[in-house]
């Protein structure tokens, strides 16, 4: 109850946002429904990565691996084995979490750039398996024709389904990050050695954060596979990990909802710019330069600075 009182404003803003999202299909734009669905999926993807970067202080260059595992597993369970959604999606999420637990076991033994490069190595290993195991994943042709249950077979039903899953997942992530576990994780991020001196098992804590991040990335991947009716090897490639990393940086690392904002802004820009030019990678590189040089705290940090200056003047 104390936590709810402390974050009452955040809770009310979240409720308002969900209510506004519920009204999106009522606007009559199929394009807007599709765009919002994709943004919600990437927002959850970015929020999952922020557990690693923003809270535990570990940069991952291979986070797309768990996104892809969740997507491929859900697609295979639904289509190849014709399992119901109530089994397929949880099964895919569990597999993504187990994969994260396996990879995390090795990665947490390292820190800083060595940690980041090892996550990249494992991520590229997942990409290679998806690329070469054509009989199961479809290889570079992708796994297409995913069987989606009839009750979420149209764009409007899937929109509400995605909104429900993303809202529940975001709520769970918020509770995890603002629990005693999350606060201890921040302490480890700030000073790993000092935290270990007071009895914190930093390796176990970092490993748990790795598993949480990979599990929720698997949720986003399963949604992505069903939305697109297919999964492709590009979902596991390092560029996908790089894109979600930029989303997280753009929104703001040390704000819980910052990465979701970054995902919304970056994905909207990508879709809009790709309609007019093929030079999106140049724009993306420019955005990254601007973030690193002028917006180290992201859009949320910029908004906080503007708000602080405005309050001083008034």
N, C-alpha and C positions, 0 to 999 in steps of 0.2 A: 504493500500500500504506500509506503514511503517513496518507493521508486516511481510509482505512478504519479504521486503528487509532485515530485521533483521534475518530471518530464511531461507535465500536463499539456504544455504548449505544443510539444512535439506530437503528443498523442492526438490532440485536436486537429493539427495540421495534416496528420496522416489520414484521419477520418475524412476530412474535407477532400483531400486528394483522391481517396478511393471513391467517394461519392461523385466527384467530377468525372473520374474514369468510367464509372457506371453509366454516365450520360453520353459517352462518346458514340455508341451505336445509334443513339437517337438523333444524331446530327445528319444521318442519311448519307454519309460519305464512306464508301467501301474502302477507298484509299486510306482514309484516316484511321479506320478500324484496323486495317492491315499494318499500317505504320506504327500505331500505338501498341499492337500486339508484339511486334518485333522489338520495340523499345523496352517494353516490360521484361522480355526475355533477357535482353542484354543488360538491363539494369540489375537483374538478379545475378547475372554472371559477374558483373563488376563488383557488386556487394560481397559476393563470395570471395573474390580476390582480395578485397580490402581487409578481410580477416587476417590474411597473411601479411600484407604490406602495412596497412595502417595500424593494426593492433599488435602484431608480433614483430614487425620490423624486418620481415624477410621478403626479399624481392624474388618473384617467380617469373621465369621466362617460358614456362611450360604448362601454364594453367589450362590452356586449351585442351590438353590431353584428357582431362576429366570431363570437360564439356563434350568432347567427341565420344568418350566411352559411354557416357550417359545416353547420348543420341543414338549411337550404333546399337547398344544393348536394348534400348527401348524399341527401336525399329525392328531388330531381329526377333525379339520376343513377340511383338505384335504381329509381324508378317510371316516370318519363317516358321515359328512354332505356334502361331495363331492363339496366343495366350490372351486372356482378358486384360484390360487396362489396369484393373485393380491388382494384378500380379506383375504385369510387364513394367509399369512405371516404378513401383517400389523396388523391383528386382534390379532395374537399371541403376537406380540411385544407390542401392547397396553395393553393386559392382564398382561404381565410381568411387564410393567411399573406401572400399577394400583396396582398390588400386592406389588411392591416395595414401592409405595406411602403409602399403608396401613401399611406395616410392619415398614417403616421408621418413620411414625408418632409416634410410640411407642418407637423405638430404639433411636431416637435423644434426648429423655428425659434423657438418660443415657450417660455416657462417659466411656472411657477406658475399663477395663475388663468386666464391667457390660453391656456395649454396645455390646461387642463381644459375650458374653454368650447369650444375648437376640437374636442376629442374629442367633446363633446356634440353639436356641430353636425353632424359627420360621422355620428355615431350616428343622429341624427334623419333624416339624408338616407337612410341605409340603410332605416330604418323606413318612410319615405315611398315609396321604391321598392317595397318589399315590399307596402305597402298599395295602391298604384296599379297595379302590374303584375299585374293579376288573371289574365291568361291564363297566366302562368308560376307565380306564387306562390299563386294562389287569393284574393288580396286579404284583406279582413277575415274571410272564411270560413275562411282557412287552407289549407294544403296537406295534405289528409287522405288516408288510405288508402295510406300509405307501404309499399312492398313490402319486407318484411324477409326475408332468406334463411332457408330452412327450418331450417338447423342452429342458428339462434338464435331460432327462432320462438316458443318458449315462455318463460315468465318465469324458469325455473331456468337454462336455457341462456344466456339473455341476461344473467342475473346474473353467471354465471361469465365471460362474454365482457366485460362491463363491468369486472369486477374485474381481469381481465387487462390491458385497455387502460389503465385508470386507474393500476394499479400500475406498468406500464412508463412511462407518461407522467410520473407523479410521480417515479419514479427518474431519468428524464432531466432533469426540472426541477431535482431536487436536485443532480445532477452539474453542471448549468449554473450554478446559483446558488452552489455551493461551489468552483467552478473559479477560475482566475486572472481570468477574465472577470467572474464574480460579485463577487469581492473588489474589483476595479477599479470595478465599478458602484457598490458601496457607497461607495467613496472619492469618486466623482462625486456621489453623493447627499449626502454630508456636506459637501463643499466643492467645488462645480463649478469655481470660478475657480482654486483651488489645484491641482486635478487637471489643468486645462488648462495651467497654468504648467510642470508637470513633463513635458509632452509627450503627455498623454492626449487623444485625439480624442473629446471628450465628446459631440458630436453623433452621430458614428457609433456610439458605444457606446449612447447612449439610443435610437437608431433600431433597433439590433439587439435591444435589450430589448423595444421595442415590437412588433417582428416575432415574437419568441419568445412574448410574451404573447398576441398575436392568434392565432398558430398553435395553441397549446394550448387556447385558448378555442374554436377551431374543432373540435378533437377532442371537447370536451365537448358542443358543439352537435350534432355528428353522432350521438353516442350518444343525446342527448336526443330527436332526431327519430325515431330507430329505436325507442326505448323507447315513445314516445307514439304511434307510427304516424302522426305528423303534426307540422307546424310551423305556428306562428301568429305574426301580426305583433307580438303582445305580447312575443315573445322578443327583439325588436330595440328595444323602447321604452325610454325613459330610466328607467322604474321598475325594469326588470330590471337595468340597470346599477347603480342605486341599491341594490338588494337585495344584489347580490354585493359591493358596496363595504362595506355594513354587515356582511356575513359576515366580510369581511377584517378590519375594525376590531374586531369582537367577538372574534375569535380572537386577534389580535395581529399587528401589522404586521411587526415585526422578528423574528418567529419563522417558520421555513419552514413548519412544519406547523400553525401557529396558524390561518391562514385555513380549513384543512380542518376543524379543530375548530369554528370559528365557523359554517361551513356546516352541519355536523351539528346543532349546537345550535339555530341559527336556523330551519332547515328543519323540524326536529322540532317546534319550538314552533309554527311556522306551521300545519303539518298538524293538530296537536292542537287549537289554539285555533279554527281554522276549523270544526271539528266542532261547536263549541258556540256560537260567536258570529260575526257578520259584521264585527266591529270590529277585525280584525287590524291594519289600518293604524294605529290608535291605539296598539296594543301595540307595533308596530314603531317608531313615533315615540318612545315611552317608552324602549324599549331603546336607541335612538340617543342620547337625552339622557343616560341612565345611563352609556353608554360614554364620551361626550365629557366628562362632568363628574366621573366617579368611576373609570373604567377606561380611562385613555388608552393603556395597554399591553395591553388586552384580557384575555381569560381566562388566556392563558399568562403574561402579566405578573403577574396576580393570584396565580396558583399559585406563581410564583417568589418573590414577596414573602412569601407564607405559609410556603413552605419555608425561606426565609432566616431568618424569625423563629423558626420551630420549631427550626432548627439552633442558633441563638444560645441558646435556653433550655436545650437539652440539652447 
